[in-house]
Amino acid sequence: MTQSNMISFQKFLDALPEEYDNYKPELEIAINNKMATHNDGNLRRWMKLLDNPFTQITDHKLLDQSWVSVGKQTDLNEQDTHTLDTYIQGLMPWRKGPFELFDKKIDTEWRSDFKWERIVNQLGDLSHLNILDVGCGNGYHCLRMKAAGAKTVMGIDPAWLSVCQFQLINHFLQEPTVSVLPFTLEEIPQNLNLFDMTFSMGVLYHRRSPLDHIAHLHSTLKTGGTLVLETMVIDGQLGEVLVPEGRYAQMNNIWFLPSVPTLISWCKKMGFEDVQCIDLNQTSTDEQRSTEFKPGTSLQDYLDPTNPDLTIEGHPAPKRATLIAKKSSGRLKRYA
């Protein structure tokens, strides 16, 4: 399948600095193969929806605030306003955000700005860094990273809806050094040793092998590079892990919820040092909830109605820890 007028990754590829030179040809081939072999039955509809975009040059672009914003309603004529509404409605549900496009507020299920504000002041200076954001959704945090000074941000997420949502937003932002590519972490090469900082937020508990995930994250980084790892955890001591036998908060793809000391131990075992927990927060129904742009069930429906500290299945309610760590200069040990 060819790329549409709006769904294109070429500007990002063209904007990549020389640090990417050894990886760029492989990346371009992988993108083309992914476009040609995808199995998402909705992608053709989304591509058709976005195939004839209007282009509006605007000076209003704010990436460093809670509502990532581009344009003003006064920039648009009546037809363009209607077209924009068609785009937004056609790309529902919107899970990560929030965004504001030409004064049209997209109130997403997740207030992703809450998470960002809790950790941003502990990340250090992002200026001139090449960053990888694994499982980035529609790129909300990628854009916040760019606003914080990142040189490039390569987001990866296998959900084509997320990719299309980012393409819509960036069509108006015109920020070539940020993109969301349609990959899982496993679909990009191991041992890249390329990025100054790698984020993995909200991914680890979906992996059947958490140590393999951490090891792969390790391999994406330069020596001395920084990992930012956010995942659901439980209260407990070193060695304690919850492995839900059935669903967890109505999700059937939750595999491992470690205690914070266990998570720190995993990171050290996989070759990281200076591992610190910089945030520990129980997810609230202010941060995750159903909205006009993501109707239906959300966190409040997944909790015990008589005790919000438990899931509907009786497990501890979602609590998330964010760790920051450095890739050590030593070689990662391999175990048989």
N, C-alpha and C positions, 0 to 999 in steps of 0.2 A: 504494500500500500504506500503510495507516495504521500509526502507531507503536504498539508494544506497550506493556504496562504498564511494562516495564523499559527498553526502548529508546525514550528520549525525550530531546529536546534543549531542552525548554521551560524547565526550571529555569535552564539556562545562559543562554538568551536573556533571561530575566527578570532575571538577576543582572548583566547587562552594564552598566557605568557609562555616564555621559553621553558619554564619548569615542566610543562606538560608535553614537550616535544616528543619524548620517547613513547608516550601513552596516547597521544592524540590520534594517530592513524587507527589504532585498535579501537579507540572509543568511537570514532566515526563509523567504522564497520559495524560495531555492536549496535549502535543506534539504528542504522539502516536495517540490520537484520531483525531488530526488535519491532520496527515498524512493519516489516514484511510478514512477520510470523506471529503477531499478537493473536490472542484468542478472546479478546473482550468484544462481545457482541454489540456493545453500546458505542464503541469508538467511532464507527462510521457515522453514526447519528451526531455525535459530538463534533466530529470534524466537519460535517456538513453544516451544522449550526454556526461554526466559527469560520466558515470558508470565505465569507465575503464581509470582512470586518470594516467598520469605518475607522479612520485614523484621525485622531484629534490631538493636535499638539497643545500642550498645556504647561504652564510654569508651576502649577501646584502639584508638588510631589513630596510627600512627607513619609519617610520610612522609619523615623526615630520616635514614633509615638505609638500609643496602644492601638489605635485604629490606623493601620497602614492605609495611606490615602493618596489618591491621584485625581486631579481634575476638580472642576466645579460644575454644578448643574447649568450655570449660565454659559458654559463652553459649548453646550450641545443644543442642536435644534430639536424640534419635536420628533422627527423621524429617528434621529440618533438616540434620543431618550428611550423611545419604544424598543429600538434594537438592543440597547444595553439591558433593558429589563428582560428581553427574550434570552440573551446570553445567560444572565444570572439565574433565571428560573430554569433554564434548560440544563444547567450544570449542578443542580441540587442533587444530593444534600451537601451543604457546606459544613465541614466538620472543624476545620482549623481556621483561626483568624483572631480578631475581626478585621474587616476591610471596609473601606469607603471609596466607592468609585463614582466620581462626579456627583458627590453628595448623597449617593444611594448607599445606605448603611447595610452591610451584610453581617448580621449578627449571628455568628457561627456557634455550633454546639459547644466547642471549647473556647474559652477565653485564654488563648495561647499566650497573651501578654502577661497573664498572672505568672506563669512559669518563667517567662523571660525576665520579668522584673525581679523575681526571687534570686536569680543566679547571675545576672549580667555584671554586677559590680564585683563579682568574685572571679571573673574569667580572665582578668588582666587586659592588656592592650591588644585589640584585634587588628590594629593597623597593619596593612601590608601582608596579612596572612592569607594563604591558600587553605580554604576550609572545605571539608566534606561533611555533609549532613545526611546521615543514614536514616531512612524511614521518615523523610521530611514532610510527608503530606503535601499540601499545596504550596509549600515554600514560605509560609509566614515567617518562620524563624530565620530562614535564609535571608530574607529581606531585612530583618532586624540586624543580622550579622553584617550585612553590607553597610547598613547605616552606621554601624559601630566601627567601620573602617576597613573591613576585610577587602583584600585584593581581588579574590575570586571566591565564589561559593558554588560548589557543585552539590546540589541536592539530589538524592536518589530515592525513588519510591515506585513500587511496582503497580500502584493503582493508577490506571489511565485517567480516571476522573480527576485525581489530584493533579496530574500532569496538565490536563486541559484547563483546570482552574488557574494554575500558575500562568499558563500561556496567555489566557485572557488578561490577567492582571498585568503581566509584563508587556503585553502588546501596547498598553497605554503608558507604562513606566518607561519602556525602552531602556532597560538596564542590561547591557550585553554580557556583563561579567558574572551574572547569576543565572542559574537554570535549574530546573527539576527534570531529571532524566528518568526514563521508565525502567529502572533496574532494582533488583534486590542487591544486598551486599555480596551475596554469593555469585552474582553475575558480573562483578567487576574483578579484575585480577588480584590474586594475593600477592604480597610482597611488592606493593607499589612503592612504599617508602617515599611518598610524595607530599603528603599534606602536613601543614604546620599544626592543624587542629582538626580533630574528628569528633563530631557529635553523634551520639546514638541515644535518642530520647524516645522512650515508649516502644522499644523493639525487643529487648532482651527476653522479656517474659513470653514472647511469641516464638522463641527459638527452642527447639527440642534439645539442642546442645548449647547451653549458655557459654561453656568454656571455649568451644569452637568459635562462637560469635565474638567473644572478647579477643581471642587470638587473631581473628581476621581483622578486627578493628586495629589491633596492634600493628599488623602488617601494612596498613594504609598510611601510617605515620612516618615522618622522618625521625631519626634518632633525636631525642629531646623534645619531640612533638607532644602535644597535649590531647588527652582523651577527656571528653565530657560525656559521662554515662548516666542516664536517668532511667530508672525502672521501678516497678512496684516492688515493695519489700514488706516484710513482716517484722514485728518486734521480736527480739530474740537474741540469743548468744551465738558465738562462733560455732558454725556447723549446723545451725538450724535452718531448715528450708521447708516451705509449704509446697507440696505437689498435689494440687487439687485432683481428686479422682474423677470428678465430673466437670460441671461448669463452674466457672468463677465469675461472679457478677454477670451471669448469663452468657459469658463468653466460653466457647469450647476449645479455644486455642491458647490457653494459659497453662504453661508447663512448670515453671520454677519461680517461686517467690522467696528469695533468700532473706535472711536477716542482714542488716547493714554490715556487721563484722564478717559474715560469710561472703558477702559481695566484695568487700575490700580484699579478703583473702584470695578470692578468685582472680581479681585483677593483678595482685602481686604474683600469683602462680603463673599467670600468662605474660609476665615480663614488664609490668608497670611498677613504678616506684613513686614515692611521695603521694600516695593515694589518700585523699581526704574526702569526707562527706561534707558538702557545702550547703546542702538543703535537705530537710526532711519535712514532708508536708502531707497531711491527709486531704485527699481530694474532696472538695466541697461541691454542693449543688449550685453554688454561684459560679464555679469554674467550669463545670460540665453540666449542661442542661439542654433540653429540647428548645428549639426556637422556630420562628417562621421559616428559616432557611434550612433547618434540620428538624422537621417535625417527627413525631413518634416518640418512642421510648428513649430515655437517657438515664443518667446516674440515679436519679431519685427512684426510678422503677427497678433498679438493680439492688437496692438496699432493703434490709429488713424494715418494714414499715413501723415496727415497734421499737427498733434499736438501730439507729443509723451508723453505729460502730460495727455492724455486721452486714455482710452481703445477704441477699435473699436465700442463699444456700447455707448460711451460717458461718462462713469464713470471715476473718477480719476484713473490714472495709478497706477499699484501696488507699494505700499510703505509698508515697513516692519519695525515693531518695535520689539525689544527684551527687555523683562522685566526680572528682577531677583528679587526673593522674598524669604522670609523665612517662613517655616511652624511654626505658633505660637503654644505656649504650651496650649492655651485654646481650648476647644472643638468647633468643627464646628457646628454652629447653624443649626437646621433643621426647615424648614418652610413648613407649610401645603400647 
